[in-house]
Amino acid sequence: MKKVLKTISFGLSTDSIDLALREIADFQKQLEECMMELIKYLVAYGQEVAKMNVYQMDAVFTGELADNGISGFYDTEKRCGVVYTDKPYAIFVEYGTGIVGAEGPKYPGKKADGYEYDYHDHGHSGWWYPAEWGWWIPKEGKHAGEMMAWTKGMPSRPFMYNTFRELERIAKEKGIDFFTIR
């Protein structure tokens, strides 16, 4: 197997230059194919890493986020791949919530636009919220008859950030394997 670097020699004749241009075009096509193989691999690997992170960080409540909430795709035309979750609550898992999230380890990197920890009069006393799996049902008031749960918030469990870091590492490590011209 040869490494990515390729030597293309040519003379000054028109035929020699044409041959070199064809070799360059073939090499470019091979590199693009290698790149798409690497992206396809990273997307599949990234989905598994993200799911594993959810479990390792104890971010499992119903199992839905890890079991069917993490997806991925790659686009050969745009030459890109994405690992993502479409679960709207995943941002709260990633960044944490309330006073607990704010006091815990700081999320490495930039927060999502508009995200801030909930300090609004909840503080250390926590708060009740409607939840179909709740353990308290008020008899009167705004949430009478609804199942309620209580929280002070939850810590940040940056499963996607850690997935990004792992993909960054593995892309450097495995990239050479994919970018080997056979």
N, C-alpha and C positions, 0 to 999 in steps of 0.2 A: 504494500500500500504506500502511496506517495502522500506527502503532506499537501496542504492547501496551496502553498506556493508552487507556481508552475513557471517554467522557463519556456518562452516561445522565441525561437531564433528565426531570423529572416534576413534575406539579402535585399538588395535594392531593386530587384526586378519586379515588374507588375505581378507576375505569377507568385513570386515569393511573398509579397505583401498581401495579396489576396488570400493565400493559404494561411498566413499569420492571422489575418482578420477572422477567417473561419474558425481557427483554433481558439481565438479569444472569445468568439460568440459561443462556441461549444463549451468552453470553460465557464463562461458566465452562466449558461444554462445549468451546468452541473452544480455550480455554487447555489443557484436559486433553488434547485431541487433539494440540496443538502439543508439549506435554510428552512425550507418548508417541512422537511422531516424533523428537524430540531424543534421547530415551533409545535408541530403536532405532538411530539414526545412531551414537550414541556407543558402543554395544555393538559394532557392526560395525567401526567405526573402531578401537576399542580392541583388538579381536582382531588387526587388522593391525599396529597399533603394537607390541603385545607381541611378535609374531613378528619384526618388524623389529628390535626391541631385542635379542632373543636372538641374532640374526645379528650385529648391530653390536657387541655386547659379547663376541663370540667365545665364546658359551656353547653352541656346537654341537659335539656329540660324535658322536651317531648321527643327528641331525636330527629325531628323534622329537618333542622338545619343541616346536620351531618348526613342524614340518610338520603334526602332528596332535595336539599336546598342549595347545593353547590354544583355549578355547571361550567361548561367551557365550550369554546368553539374556536376554530381557526379559519381564516379567510385567505385562500390562495391568491385571489386578485389583489387584495390590500396587503398581503404578506404580513399578517399579524395574527396573534392569538390572544384570547382573553379567558381568564378564569374568574368567575363571578358568582354572586348569589343574588337572587331576586326576592329574598325574604326581607320585607321592610324592617323587621326587628333586628336584623343582623348588625346594623350600625350600632345598636345599643350593646350588643355583645362585644363588638370590636372596640368601642371606646369606653364602655362602662356607663353608669348612670348615677345621678344623685351625688350625695356627699361622699358615698363610698368610692365612686368612680373618680371623683375629684381628689380624694385624699390618697388613693392608691398610687401605684407606680404610674408615672406619666407615660402616655402613649408615645412611642418613638415616632417622630415625624409629624407632618402637618395634619391637623384635624380636617374633617370634611367641612365644606363651606356651611356656615350657619349652625354648626354643632357647638353646643355649650352644655356644661353640666348643670343640672337642675338645683339651683340654690333657693328657689322661690318659696321662702317660709317653710320649707320642709326640714332643712338642716339635719341635725342629729336625731330629731324626734321621728323621722320617717313619715310615711303616708300610706293610706289605703287606696286601692284602685280596683275597678271591676275586672274580674278574671273568671272565666268559665270553670277553672279548676280551684277557685278560691276556697277558703275554709271558714268564712264568716259571712252571714247573710243578715244585713240590717233590716229591722222591721219597719222603720220609718225613715224619712229624709230622702235626699236626692237619689240614693242608690237602694231604696227599700226593695227587698225581694231579690236583689242581685247578689251573686256570689262575689265576695271581695277577697283580696289578698293584701298583704302589708309588705313594705320594703323600705329600706334606707338607701336603696340603690344597689348596684352591683359593680364589681371591679372590671376594669378593662381586661378583655381577653382577645388580644390582637391576632386572631387566627389568620386573617388575610394578610396583614403586614408580615407575619412570620412566614407565610407561604411565599410572598414576594421575595423575601430575603433568601429563602431556600432555592427558589427558582433562579435567582440571580447567581447563587453559588453553583448550582448544578449546570447552568448554561455555560459557565466558564469551564467547568470540569469536563462536561460531556460534549461541549461544542467542538472540540478538536476531533472527537470520535466521529461526529456527524460530518464535519468538514474535511473528510479524508477522501480524496479522489481515488477511486479504485481502478 
